[in-house]
Structures are given as C-alpha cells and as structure tokens.
Amino acid sequence: MSLYSIGKRLIDIIGGLIGVILFSPFMIGTAIYIKLVSPGGTVFVEAAKRVGRNGKEFPMYKFRTMIPYAQKWLENQPELYKKYQENGYKLDPDPRWIKGAKIIRKFSLDEFPQFINVVKGDMSLVGYRAYYRYELDEQLCMHPEVKEYLDKALTVKPGITGVWQTSGRSKVGFVDRVKMDAAYADKQSLLYDIFIILKTPYVVISGKGAF
C-alpha cells in the first residue's frame, strides 16, 4: 500500500467520522421531513447500489428526494424515459420529485449519509461520483469512445465530492464527466484532494450546478 493510499484512508476515516457527527442533526431532520411529505417506502433511495472501485457494486446511502420506486415508475413512461436518457439522466422539471426536493438537492442534504460509506471504506471523501450500473451500460452503448476513460476512472473509489461535483455537477454531460473522473485518477494526490475538499463548502452553500 502506497503512502498516498495510507494518507487518503486516514483522512477518510477522520473526515468521515467528523461528517457523521457534525451533520447528524441535518440527517435526522431530513429523514423526518421526507417521511412527512412522502410517506411510504424508505427515506433512502431504493435503487441504492452503485458501481464502486474496480466495478464492484456497493449500497450507497442517499436520502430519497423522489416518489417511492421512482426509477420503476419512470421506466414505465417510454417517452419520458427516452428524454431522460438523451438528457444525460436528468429531467427538468422532474415529475418524480417530492415537495422540497430542489432545496434538499441544492444544498446536498441528500448526500450526507454517504459519510457512513466513507467510514465503511466503500467510498472516499474525494473521488468520482458513483454511477448506477444501468447508467454505465446505456451510456457506453451510446458513447463507446469513453470506455478507456471509464476504466481509468473506476481504478479509484467514488467520493462524496470530487472534480465533477465541484465543477458544474449537473451542467456537465456524461462524456465530459467521465473524462474529468479519468483525469482525477491520473492526477490524484493528497494536496489535490485537500484542494477539492476546501473548494466543496462554497459549491454546496452556493448550490452551483445542483439539479
């Protein structure tokens, strides 16, 4: 194990524990709010498994900002689902959102449970934004030219924050996002990670690129 890997893991454990403790009131409040405005189902995203390092799937904790079983509902709406795919897996406005979803997403309140993933070792504080398996399969069919970049990106752990998350987020399409992730995997260093971490609070508070 390299010194970088050891240092990164230490930062993840310390930062993850601080995040869990510091943001626990926000997590409790968000969970209660979701239960009140959207009863039924869990407060977490049901389709929770994401693609992690080396393509291994893991359950990612994220608060639900959509109706229960939103993905299944969307897949039964052919025209809407086609639009969703063509628009980089986004809809605006999105008919699946629950009341207050934009506020939760704008300030990344739905992402806070991922500090638990960081402590567990599934994720890192800094890395690529974890993908759904279906998202990768469908996008690789449409953009086979990005496979080389994707393979490089998946050599590291996904992160709560990262280059894409602090550089436009939903304003950046799939192809450019994968290239950003691959560039991070090539460039990664503790100083670069610290720079991204320090940049993150401004992006979260400003809500830049949130969708």
Buried (B, 14 or more C-beta within 10 A) or exposed (E): EEEEEEEBBEBBBEBBBEBBEEBEEEBEEBBEBBBEEBEEBEBBBEBBEBBBBEEEBBBBBBBBBBBBBBBEBBEEEEEBBEEBBEEBBBBEEBEBBBEBBBEBBBBBBBBBBBBBBBBEBBBBBBBBBBBBEEBBEBBBEEBEEBEEBBBBBBBBBBBBBBBBBBBBBBEBBBBBBBBBBBBBBEEBEBEEBEEBBEBBEEBBEEBBBBB
